[in-house]
């Protein structure tokens, strides 16, 4: 196969060199002919003789110059400004070399001859090479028309380097499936001009009108340097057009020269959050994770699996994944083994409720750091089965905490939630008890116990986004509990970054809280997802309000009034001051609670007992 490709390339180079030789000879004669006003009989004999004698030398000299400037190694179907510069340099060098050699050999030429020769040869050399690209584009377009397919009509937002590269990629692709019809840019100085022949018609205020006028099918946002708030504003406008939207993810593609259609991604709901991503000090994270034995409970879940990915990338001594659900555990195991073949990985199927099993795992693997992500988290389900919420969240956490204390784990990081603040549901109340367990053991243990509290995670199992997407795919309706319900949101990578950063900052006893910006209305999320899917709210997809579910709030809080806030080195991460409570009484209440959940479950009695432990739990009877 390689030999056949090599022969084809050799044949192509030979044919191109033959054409160049013919062009060089033609331009040599043509330059003399033009100099004497297209009259052969007026050309002096000594000019003819010097010209014809020098042709073999000129051929060798010019073809050598073309070779040195890579005119036979470029891929001409993608010819661009770089190739044009190479052609100009190659022809210029060859012309100067010709003049110098003729002077050395004493051969006379008209003074205007080099300039006429240079222009003529430049025209022919560039013409044949760029016409090859044009021919392929026209041929591709004819193929598309023969198949009865019209190219996708595109609008590009951004007339900078990224936009230019994207347009170039679309125009030079072998199979023409897209056509850039117009460009949008907020820089007024470029309005009315053209980029690669495409008109720049105005700023973002022209998007909706232009989409209609140019019959746009797809909008490409190519502004990698834009702030999230700016991207949000643009996406808010674009989603009103009903066009498919794609976006260039970030600056690193521009820096690494990866600007092409393959790196474009669909616009996602995260792009509408309109805030900066949480950043972390990777060196700081790697410093306390690298070389250590790390245990992650619930390692197959949304947060747990992302924790495992990030930890695996930071060279742990051993990564131990514990999960009760074998399918999730198997998926993350296979993913990590593919990506990190040298990783020391142990995946265990186990329940955090099992005291002996937890103790045995800690004894055998001696983890240095524990991330406790195992928990029941679905609010409505836990309202119906509070005994299971207590067993898994409270006593599962207690047993892992006790094992960490017994086997002298260095750091223990609890994954908590904003629903633990002034909870109105069993799930949030049990997570608040988990925070209190962590706080009480931190005061009596060598282990540094901390909690990390954050809001809803976009795309996690059971969150509203996957539910909305499924409902949209099924044709609706999309169900929202209340038109005014709001939530704080973060992406899974942000949540994991916070957890890892908390481990680095942990001194023991803290509750880490993320500044997640402004809360988001769930109704807005639903409407935006429908529009991002290219559908119309109320016409294609209905939105139905179902009423608040048991234990559900209209809004969530990140901090209780007594906790206060203290900044960390990362300005987006804060520390809540732990609320003092009688730890002995608390632990006694935990023991009493055990009897209520292990016997015949009484839902109302369990909720009453939880309310006694968590004074801020707004318990409501049925």
C-alpha positions as CSV (number, residue, x, y, z in Angstrom):
1,X,0.0,0.0,0.0
2,X,2.8,2.4,0.9
3,X,4.6,1.6,-2.3
4,X,1.5,2.3,-4.4
5,X,1.0,5.7,-2.7
6,X,4.7,6.5,-3.2
7,X,4.4,5.8,-6.9
8,X,1.4,8.0,-7.2
9,X,3.2,10.8,-5.4
10,X,6.2,10.4,-7.6
11,X,4.1,10.5,-10.8
12,X,2.4,13.6,-9.5
13,X,5.7,15.3,-8.8
14,X,7.1,14.4,-12.2
15,X,4.0,15.7,-14.0
16,X,4.2,19.0,-12.0
17,X,7.9,19.3,-12.7
18,X,7.3,18.8,-16.5
19,X,4.6,21.5,-16.4
20,X,7.0,23.8,-14.5
21,X,9.8,23.1,-17.1
22,X,7.3,24.0,-19.9
23,X,6.3,27.2,-18.0
24,X,9.9,28.3,-17.4
25,X,10.7,27.9,-21.1
26,X,7.5,29.7,-22.1
27,X,8.1,32.6,-19.7
28,X,11.7,32.9,-20.9
29,X,10.6,33.5,-24.4
30,X,7.5,35.4,-23.4
31,X,9.5,38.0,-21.4
32,X,11.6,38.8,-24.4
33,X,8.6,38.9,-26.7
34,X,6.7,41.3,-24.4
35,X,9.8,43.5,-24.0
36,X,9.8,44.2,-27.8
37,X,6.1,44.9,-28.1
38,X,5.1,41.4,-29.3
39,X,7.3,41.8,-32.5
40,X,9.8,38.9,-33.0
41,X,11.7,40.7,-35.8
42,X,12.6,43.6,-33.5
43,X,14.4,41.3,-31.0
44,X,18.2,41.6,-31.4
45,X,20.0,38.3,-32.2
46,X,22.4,38.5,-29.2
47,X,19.3,38.6,-26.8
48,X,17.9,35.5,-28.5
49,X,21.2,33.6,-28.4
50,X,21.8,34.4,-24.7
51,X,18.3,33.5,-23.8
52,X,18.2,30.2,-25.7
53,X,21.8,29.2,-24.5
54,X,20.8,29.8,-20.9
55,X,17.5,27.8,-20.9
56,X,19.0,24.4,-19.7
57,X,20.8,26.2,-16.8
58,X,17.7,28.2,-16.0
59,X,15.6,25.0,-15.9
60,X,18.0,23.4,-13.4
61,X,18.3,26.5,-11.3
62,X,14.5,27.2,-11.1
63,X,13.5,23.6,-10.5
64,X,16.1,23.5,-7.7
65,X,14.6,26.6,-6.2
66,X,11.1,25.2,-6.4
67,X,12.3,22.0,-4.6
68,X,14.0,23.9,-1.8
69,X,10.8,26.0,-1.3
70,X,8.7,22.8,-1.0
71,X,6.6,23.4,-4.1
72,X,6.6,19.7,-4.8
73,X,5.8,18.5,-1.3
74,X,2.8,20.7,-0.4
75,X,-0.8,19.3,-0.5
76,X,-2.2,21.6,-3.1
77,X,-5.8,20.8,-2.5
78,X,-5.4,22.7,0.8
79,X,-3.3,25.5,-0.7
80,X,-3.4,28.7,1.2
81,X,-1.5,31.9,1.9
82,X,1.5,29.9,3.2
83,X,1.8,28.1,-0.2
84,X,1.5,31.4,-2.1
85,X,4.3,32.9,-0.1
86,X,6.5,29.8,-0.9
87,X,5.7,30.2,-4.6
88,X,6.6,34.0,-4.5
89,X,9.9,33.2,-2.7
90,X,10.8,30.3,-5.0
91,X,10.1,32.3,-8.2
92,X,11.9,35.4,-6.8
93,X,15.0,33.4,-5.8
94,X,15.1,31.6,-9.2
95,X,14.8,35.0,-11.0
96,X,17.6,36.6,-9.0
97,X,19.7,33.5,-9.5
98,X,19.1,33.7,-13.2
99,X,20.2,37.4,-13.4
100,X,23.4,36.7,-11.3
101,X,24.4,33.7,-13.5
102,X,23.8,35.6,-16.7
103,X,26.0,38.4,-15.4
104,X,28.7,35.9,-14.4
105,X,28.6,34.2,-17.8
106,X,28.5,37.6,-19.7
107,X,25.1,36.9,-21.2
108,X,23.1,40.1,-22.1
109,X,19.4,40.5,-21.2
110,X,17.1,43.6,-21.4
111,X,16.8,45.4,-18.1
112,X,13.0,44.9,-17.9
113,X,13.3,41.1,-18.7
114,X,13.6,39.9,-15.1
115,X,10.5,41.7,-13.9
116,X,8.4,40.5,-16.8
117,X,9.8,37.0,-16.4
118,X,9.1,36.9,-12.7
119,X,5.4,38.1,-13.1
120,X,4.7,35.6,-15.9
121,X,6.3,32.6,-14.1
122,X,4.6,33.5,-10.8
123,X,1.2,33.7,-12.6
124,X,1.6,30.3,-14.3
125,X,3.2,28.5,-11.3
126,X,0.6,29.7,-8.8
127,X,-2.3,29.4,-11.3
128,X,-1.8,25.7,-11.9
129,X,-1.4,24.9,-8.2
130,X,-4.4,26.9,-7.0
131,X,-6.6,25.8,-9.9
132,X,-6.1,22.2,-8.6
133,X,-7.8,23.2,-5.4
134,X,-10.6,25.0,-7.2
135,X,-11.1,22.0,-9.5
136,X,-11.5,19.6,-6.5
137,X,-14.0,22.0,-4.8
138,X,-16.1,22.3,-8.0
139,X,-15.9,18.5,-8.5
140,X,-17.1,18.0,-4.9
141,X,-19.9,20.4,-5.3
142,X,-21.0,18.6,-8.5
143,X,-21.0,15.3,-6.6
144,X,-23.2,16.8,-3.9
145,X,-25.6,18.2,-6.5
146,X,-25.7,14.8,-8.3
147,X,-26.8,13.2,-5.0
148,X,-29.5,15.8,-4.6
149,X,-28.0,17.3,-1.5
150,X,-27.8,20.9,-0.7
151,X,-24.9,22.1,1.5
152,X,-25.7,23.2,5.1
153,X,-26.0,27.0,5.1
154,X,-23.9,28.3,8.0
155,X,-23.4,31.6,9.8
156,X,-20.0,32.1,11.6
157,X,-19.9,34.3,14.6
158,X,-16.4,35.8,15.1
159,X,-14.2,37.3,12.3
160,X,-10.9,36.7,14.2
161,X,-8.3,34.1,13.7
162,X,-10.5,31.3,14.9
163,X,-13.4,32.3,12.5
164,X,-10.9,32.6,9.6
165,X,-9.5,29.1,10.2
166,X,-13.0,27.6,10.5
167,X,-14.1,29.2,7.3
168,X,-10.9,28.1,5.6
169,X,-11.5,24.5,6.8
170,X,-15.1,24.5,5.5
171,X,-14.1,25.9,2.1
172,X,-11.2,23.6,1.5
173,X,-12.8,20.3,2.7
174,X,-12.9,17.7,0.0
175,X,-16.6,17.0,0.4
176,X,-18.5,20.3,0.4
177,X,-21.3,19.7,2.9
178,X,-21.4,23.2,4.4
179,X,-21.5,26.7,3.0
180,X,-20.6,29.8,5.0
181,X,-23.2,32.5,3.9
182,X,-22.4,35.3,6.3
183,X,-20.2,36.4,9.3
184,X,-21.3,38.2,12.5
185,X,-18.7,40.2,14.5
186,X,-19.2,43.0,17.0
187,X,-16.3,45.0,15.6
188,X,-18.0,47.8,13.7
189,X,-14.8,48.4,11.7
190,X,-15.1,45.2,9.8
191,X,-18.8,45.5,8.9
192,X,-19.4,45.6,5.2
193,X,-16.1,43.9,4.5
194,X,-15.4,40.3,3.5
195,X,-13.4,37.5,5.0
196,X,-12.4,34.8,2.4
197,X,-15.2,36.2,0.2
198,X,-17.9,35.9,2.9
199,X,-19.6,39.2,3.9
200,X,-19.4,40.5,7.5
201,X,-22.9,41.8,7.9
202,X,-23.0,43.2,11.4
203,X,-22.9,42.6,15.1
204,X,-24.9,40.2,17.4
205,X,-28.0,42.4,16.9
206,X,-28.1,41.2,13.3
207,X,-28.1,37.5,14.1
208,X,-31.9,36.8,14.1
209,X,-32.5,38.8,11.0
210,X,-29.5,37.4,9.1
211,X,-30.5,33.8,10.0
212,X,-33.9,34.4,8.3
213,X,-32.5,36.4,5.3
214,X,-29.7,33.9,4.5
215,X,-31.9,30.8,5.4
216,X,-29.2,29.7,7.9
217,X,-29.3,26.0,9.1
218,X,-26.4,26.1,11.5
219,X,-24.6,28.8,13.5
220,X,-20.9,28.3,14.5
221,X,-19.6,30.4,17.4
222,X,-15.9,30.9,16.9
223,X,-14.8,33.2,19.7
224,X,-12.5,31.1,21.9
225,X,-11.3,34.1,23.9
226,X,-14.8,35.2,24.9
227,X,-15.9,35.2,28.5
228,X,-18.6,32.8,29.6
229,X,-21.0,35.7,30.1
230,X,-20.4,36.9,26.6
231,X,-21.0,33.4,25.2
232,X,-24.2,33.2,27.2
233,X,-25.4,36.4,25.7
234,X,-24.7,35.3,22.2
235,X,-26.3,31.8,22.7
236,X,-29.4,33.5,24.2
237,X,-29.8,35.3,20.9
238,X,-28.9,32.4,18.7
239,X,-31.4,29.9,20.3
240,X,-34.2,32.2,19.1
241,X,-33.3,31.3,15.5
242,X,-34.1,27.6,15.8
243,X,-30.8,26.8,14.1
244,X,-28.4,24.1,15.2
245,X,-25.5,25.7,17.2
246,X,-21.9,24.6,17.5
247,X,-19.1,26.2,19.3
248,X,-15.3,26.2,19.4
249,X,-14.5,25.1,23.0
250,X,-11.5,27.2,24.0
251,X,-8.3,29.1,23.4
252,X,-6.1,26.0,23.6
253,X,-7.3,24.8,20.1
254,X,-6.2,28.2,18.7
255,X,-2.8,28.0,20.5
256,X,-2.2,24.3,19.4
257,X,-3.3,25.0,15.8
258,X,-6.3,22.7,16.2
259,X,-8.8,25.0,14.6
260,X,-11.0,22.8,12.3
261,X,-14.5,21.5,12.2
262,X,-13.6,18.3,14.1
263,X,-13.1,20.3,17.4
264,X,-16.4,22.0,17.2
265,X,-19.0,20.8,19.7
266,X,-22.7,21.4,20.0
267,X,-23.7,24.3,22.2
268,X,-24.7,22.9,25.6
269,X,-26.8,24.1,28.5
270,X,-23.6,24.8,30.4
271,X,-22.9,27.6,28.0
272,X,-26.0,29.4,29.3
273,X,-24.7,29.5,32.9
274,X,-22.7,32.6,32.0
275,X,-20.0,32.4,34.7
276,X,-16.3,31.5,34.8
277,X,-15.4,27.9,35.5
278,X,-13.9,27.1,38.9
279,X,-10.1,26.8,38.5
280,X,-7.8,24.7,40.7
281,X,-4.1,24.6,41.4
282,X,-3.1,21.3,39.8
283,X,0.3,21.3,41.3
284,X,-1.2,21.6,44.7
285,X,-3.6,18.8,44.0
286,X,-1.0,16.5,42.6
287,X,1.2,17.2,45.7
288,X,-1.1,15.5,48.1
289,X,-2.6,12.9,45.8
290,X,0.5,11.6,44.0
291,X,1.9,8.4,45.4
292,X,-0.9,8.0,48.0
293,X,-3.4,5.3,48.3
294,X,-6.8,6.9,47.5
295,X,-10.2,5.3,48.3
296,X,-13.4,6.5,46.6
297,X,-16.8,5.3,47.9
298,X,-19.6,5.5,45.3
299,X,-16.8,5.5,42.7
300,X,-19.1,4.5,39.9
301,X,-21.5,7.4,40.3
302,X,-21.5,10.7,38.5
303,X,-19.3,12.5,41.0
304,X,-17.4,9.5,42.2
305,X,-16.4,8.4,38.6
306,X,-15.1,11.8,37.8
307,X,-13.1,11.9,41.0
308,X,-11.6,8.6,39.9
309,X,-10.6,10.0,36.5
310,X,-9.0,13.1,38.0
311,X,-7.2,11.1,40.7
312,X,-5.9,8.5,38.1
313,X,-4.4,11.3,36.1
314,X,-2.4,12.5,39.1
315,X,-0.4,9.3,39.7
316,X,-1.8,7.9,42.9
317,X,0.0,5.0,44.6
318,X,-3.2,3.0,44.3
319,X,-6.8,3.9,43.6
320,X,-9.4,1.8,45.4
321,X,-13.0,2.2,44.0
322,X,-15.8,0.9,46.2
323,X,-19.4,0.8,44.9
324,X,-22.5,-1.4,45.5
325,X,-23.7,-1.1,41.9
326,X,-21.5,-3.5,39.8
327,X,-22.4,-2.1,36.4
328,X,-21.2,1.4,37.2
329,X,-18.1,0.0,38.9
330,X,-17.3,-2.1,35.8
331,X,-17.7,0.8,33.5
332,X,-15.3,3.1,35.3
333,X,-12.8,0.2,35.8
334,X,-12.7,-0.6,32.1
335,X,-12.3,3.1,31.2
336,X,-9.4,3.7,33.6
337,X,-7.6,0.5,32.5
338,X,-7.8,1.7,28.9
339,X,-6.6,5.2,29.7
340,X,-4.1,4.4,32.4
341,X,-2.6,0.9,31.8
342,X,0.0,1.4,34.5
343,X,-2.5,2.5,37.2
344,X,-2.6,0.3,40.3
345,X,-6.4,0.0,40.4
346,X,-8.6,-2.0,42.8
347,X,-12.4,-2.1,42.2
348,X,-14.5,-3.6,45.0
349,X,-18.2,-4.4,45.2
350,X,-19.2,-3.5,48.7
351,X,-21.8,-1.7,50.8
352,X,-20.8,1.2,53.0
353,X,-23.4,-0.2,55.5
354,X,-21.4,-3.3,56.1
355,X,-19.2,-2.6,59.1
356,X,-17.0,-5.7,58.8
357,X,-16.5,-5.2,55.0
358,X,-15.5,-1.6,55.4
359,X,-13.1,-2.5,58.2
360,X,-11.5,-5.3,56.2
361,X,-11.1,-3.0,53.1
362,X,-9.4,-0.3,55.2
363,X,-7.2,-2.9,57.0
364,X,-6.0,-4.4,53.7
365,X,-5.5,-1.3,51.5
366,X,-4.6,1.3,54.2
367,X,-5.9,4.3,52.2
368,X,-4.2,7.7,52.9
369,X,-7.1,9.8,51.6
370,X,-10.9,8.9,51.4
371,X,-13.5,10.6,49.2
372,X,-16.9,9.5,50.5
373,X,-19.4,10.0,47.6
374,X,-21.6,7.0,48.3
375,X,-25.2,8.2,49.2
376,X,-28.8,8.0,48.3
377,X,-29.6,11.5,46.8
378,X,-33.1,11.4,45.1
379,X,-35.3,13.7,47.2
380,X,-38.8,12.3,46.4
381,X,-37.7,8.7,46.8
382,X,-36.0,9.4,50.1
383,X,-39.2,11.1,51.4
384,X,-41.0,7.8,50.8
385,X,-38.2,5.6,52.3
386,X,-36.5,7.7,55.0
387,X,-35.3,4.5,56.7
388,X,-33.1,3.7,53.7
389,X,-31.9,7.3,53.5
390,X,-30.8,7.0,57.1
391,X,-29.2,3.6,56.7
392,X,-27.2,4.5,53.7
393,X,-26.4,8.2,54.2
394,X,-26.1,8.4,58.0
395,X,-24.9,5.0,59.1
396,X,-23.0,4.3,55.8
397,X,-21.1,7.5,56.4
398,X,-20.6,6.7,60.1
399,X,-19.1,3.3,59.4
400,X,-16.7,4.7,56.8
401,X,-15.8,7.5,59.2
402,X,-15.1,5.0,62.0
403,X,-13.0,2.9,59.7
404,X,-11.0,5.9,58.6
405,X,-10.5,6.9,62.2
406,X,-9.5,3.4,63.3
407,X,-6.9,2.9,60.5
408,X,-5.6,6.5,60.8
409,X,-6.5,7.8,57.3
410,X,-4.8,11.2,56.8
411,X,-7.7,13.0,55.1
412,X,-11.4,12.2,54.8
413,X,-13.5,14.3,52.4
414,X,-17.3,14.0,52.6
415,X,-19.4,14.9,49.5
416,X,-22.3,17.0,50.8
417,X,-25.0,19.2,49.3
418,X,-26.7,22.6,49.5
419,X,-29.8,20.7,50.5
420,X,-28.2,20.1,53.9
421,X,-28.7,23.8,54.7
422,X,-32.0,24.4,56.5
423,X,-33.3,21.1,55.0
424,X,-36.9,20.6,54.1
425,X,-36.5,17.0,53.0
426,X,-35.1,13.7,54.4
427,X,-32.2,13.5,52.0
428,X,-30.9,17.0,52.9
429,X,-31.4,16.3,56.6
430,X,-29.4,13.1,56.4
431,X,-26.6,14.9,54.6
432,X,-26.6,17.5,57.4
433,X,-26.2,14.7,59.9
434,X,-23.3,13.4,57.8
435,X,-21.7,16.8,58.1
436,X,-22.2,16.7,61.9
437,X,-20.6,13.2,62.1
438,X,-17.6,14.5,60.2
439,X,-17.3,17.5,62.5
440,X,-17.6,15.4,65.7
441,X,-15.0,12.9,64.7
442,X,-12.6,15.6,63.5
443,X,-12.5,16.8,67.1
444,X,-11.4,13.4,68.4
445,X,-9.4,11.8,65.6
446,X,-6.0,12.1,64.0
447,X,-7.8,12.1,60.6
448,X,-8.6,15.5,59.0
449,X,-12.3,15.3,58.3
450,X,-13.9,17.9,56.0
451,X,-17.1,18.3,54.0
452,X,-17.6,19.8,50.6
453,X,-21.0,21.3,49.9
454,X,-22.2,22.2,46.4
455,X,-25.4,22.5,44.4
456,X,-27.0,20.6,41.6
457,X,-24.6,19.0,39.1
458,X,-25.4,19.3,35.4
459,X,-25.7,16.0,33.7
460,X,-25.4,13.8,36.8
461,X,-27.6,10.7,37.1
462,X,-31.1,11.7,38.1
463,X,-30.6,15.5,37.5
464,X,-33.1,17.6,35.6
465,X,-31.0,18.0,32.5
466,X,-31.0,14.3,31.4
467,X,-34.7,14.1,32.4
468,X,-35.6,17.1,30.2
469,X,-33.5,15.7,27.3
470,X,-35.3,12.4,27.5
471,X,-38.7,14.1,27.6
472,X,-37.8,16.3,24.6
473,X,-36.6,13.2,22.6
474,X,-40.0,11.6,23.4
475,X,-41.8,14.6,22.1
476,X,-42.7,16.1,25.4
477,X,-44.2,17.4,27.6
478,X,-41.3,18.7,29.7
479,X,-42.3,18.6,33.3
480,X,-41.3,21.4,35.7
481,X,-42.5,21.4,39.3
482,X,-43.0,25.1,39.7
483,X,-42.6,28.2,37.5
484,X,-40.5,30.0,40.1
485,X,-38.3,27.2,41.3
486,X,-34.6,28.1,41.2
487,X,-31.3,26.1,41.7
488,X,-27.6,26.7,41.8
489,X,-25.8,24.6,39.2
490,X,-22.3,23.5,38.5
491,X,-20.7,21.1,36.0
492,X,-19.3,17.7,37.1
493,X,-15.7,18.8,36.5
494,X,-16.3,21.9,38.6
495,X,-17.7,19.8,41.4
496,X,-14.8,17.4,41.3
497,X,-12.3,20.3,41.2
498,X,-13.9,21.7,44.4
499,X,-13.6,18.3,46.1
500,X,-10.0,17.9,45.1
501,X,-9.1,21.5,46.1
502,X,-10.9,21.0,49.5
503,X,-8.6,18.1,50.1
504,X,-5.6,20.3,49.5
505,X,-6.9,23.1,51.8
506,X,-8.2,20.7,54.5
507,X,-7.0,21.3,58.1
508,X,-9.9,19.5,59.6
509,X,-13.5,20.4,60.5
510,X,-14.2,22.7,57.6
511,X,-17.2,22.8,55.3
512,X,-16.1,24.0,51.9
513,X,-18.7,26.0,49.8
514,X,-18.4,27.0,46.2
515,X,-19.4,30.4,44.9
516,X,-21.6,29.3,42.0
517,X,-22.8,32.7,40.9
518,X,-26.4,33.5,40.3
519,X,-29.1,30.8,40.7
520,X,-30.9,29.5,37.6
521,X,-34.6,29.1,37.1
522,X,-35.5,25.6,36.2
523,X,-38.2,26.9,33.8
524,X,-35.4,28.8,32.0
525,X,-33.4,25.6,31.7
526,X,-36.3,23.7,30.3
527,X,-37.1,26.4,27.7
528,X,-33.4,26.7,26.7
529,X,-33.0,23.0,26.2
530,X,-36.1,22.9,24.0
531,X,-34.7,25.8,21.9
532,X,-31.2,24.4,21.8
533,X,-32.8,21.2,20.3
534,X,-34.1,23.4,17.5
535,X,-37.7,23.2,18.7
536,X,-40.3,25.8,19.8
537,X,-41.7,26.1,23.3
538,X,-45.4,25.6,23.4
539,X,-45.7,24.6,19.7
540,X,-43.3,21.6,19.3
541,X,-42.8,20.9,23.0
542,X,-45.2,21.8,25.8
543,X,-44.0,22.6,29.4
544,X,-46.3,21.3,32.1
545,X,-46.1,22.4,35.8
546,X,-46.6,19.4,38.2
547,X,-46.3,21.1,41.6
548,X,-43.6,21.0,44.2
549,X,-42.8,17.5,45.3
550,X,-42.7,16.4,49.0
551,X,-39.8,18.0,50.7
552,X,-38.8,20.2,47.8
553,X,-37.9,23.9,48.2
554,X,-38.4,26.8,45.8
555,X,-34.8,27.8,46.3
556,X,-31.7,26.2,47.9
557,X,-29.3,27.9,50.3
558,X,-25.5,27.3,50.4
559,X,-24.9,28.4,54.0
560,X,-26.7,28.6,57.3
561,X,-26.9,32.0,59.0
562,X,-24.6,30.9,61.9
563,X,-21.8,29.6,59.7
564,X,-20.3,32.7,58.2
565,X,-17.8,32.7,55.3
566,X,-14.0,32.8,55.0
567,X,-12.1,33.0,51.8
568,X,-9.5,30.6,50.6
569,X,-6.7,31.1,48.1
570,X,-9.2,30.2,45.4
571,X,-11.6,33.1,45.4
572,X,-14.5,30.9,44.2
573,X,-14.1,28.5,47.2
574,X,-15.1,29.6,50.7
575,X,-15.1,27.9,54.2
576,X,-18.1,27.9,56.3
577,X,-17.4,28.1,60.1
578,X,-18.7,24.9,61.8
579,X,-21.7,25.3,64.0
580,X,-21.1,24.1,67.6
581,X,-23.3,21.4,69.0
582,X,-23.2,19.0,71.9
583,X,-21.3,16.1,70.4
584,X,-22.1,13.6,73.2
585,X,-25.8,14.3,72.9
586,X,-25.6,14.1,69.1
587,X,-23.9,10.7,69.2
588,X,-26.4,9.4,71.7
589,X,-29.2,10.5,69.3
590,X,-27.5,8.7,66.4
591,X,-27.6,5.5,68.5
592,X,-31.3,6.0,69.2
593,X,-32.0,6.6,65.6
594,X,-30.5,3.3,64.7
595,X,-33.2,1.4,66.5
596,X,-35.9,3.2,64.6
597,X,-34.5,2.3,61.2
598,X,-33.5,-1.2,61.9
599,X,-36.8,-2.3,63.2
600,X,-40.2,-2.0,61.6
601,X,-39.9,1.3,59.7
602,X,-42.2,4.1,60.7
603,X,-41.8,6.9,58.3
604,X,-43.3,9.7,60.5
605,X,-41.4,8.6,63.6
606,X,-38.1,8.5,61.7
607,X,-38.7,12.1,60.4
608,X,-39.5,13.2,63.9
609,X,-36.2,11.7,65.2
610,X,-34.3,13.3,62.4
611,X,-35.8,16.7,63.3
612,X,-34.6,16.3,66.9
613,X,-31.0,15.8,65.6
614,X,-31.1,18.5,63.0
615,X,-32.8,21.6,64.5
616,X,-32.9,23.4,61.2
617,X,-34.8,20.6,59.5
618,X,-38.2,22.1,58.6
619,X,-40.2,18.9,59.3
620,X,-43.8,18.9,58.0
621,X,-46.3,16.3,58.8
622,X,-48.4,14.8,56.0
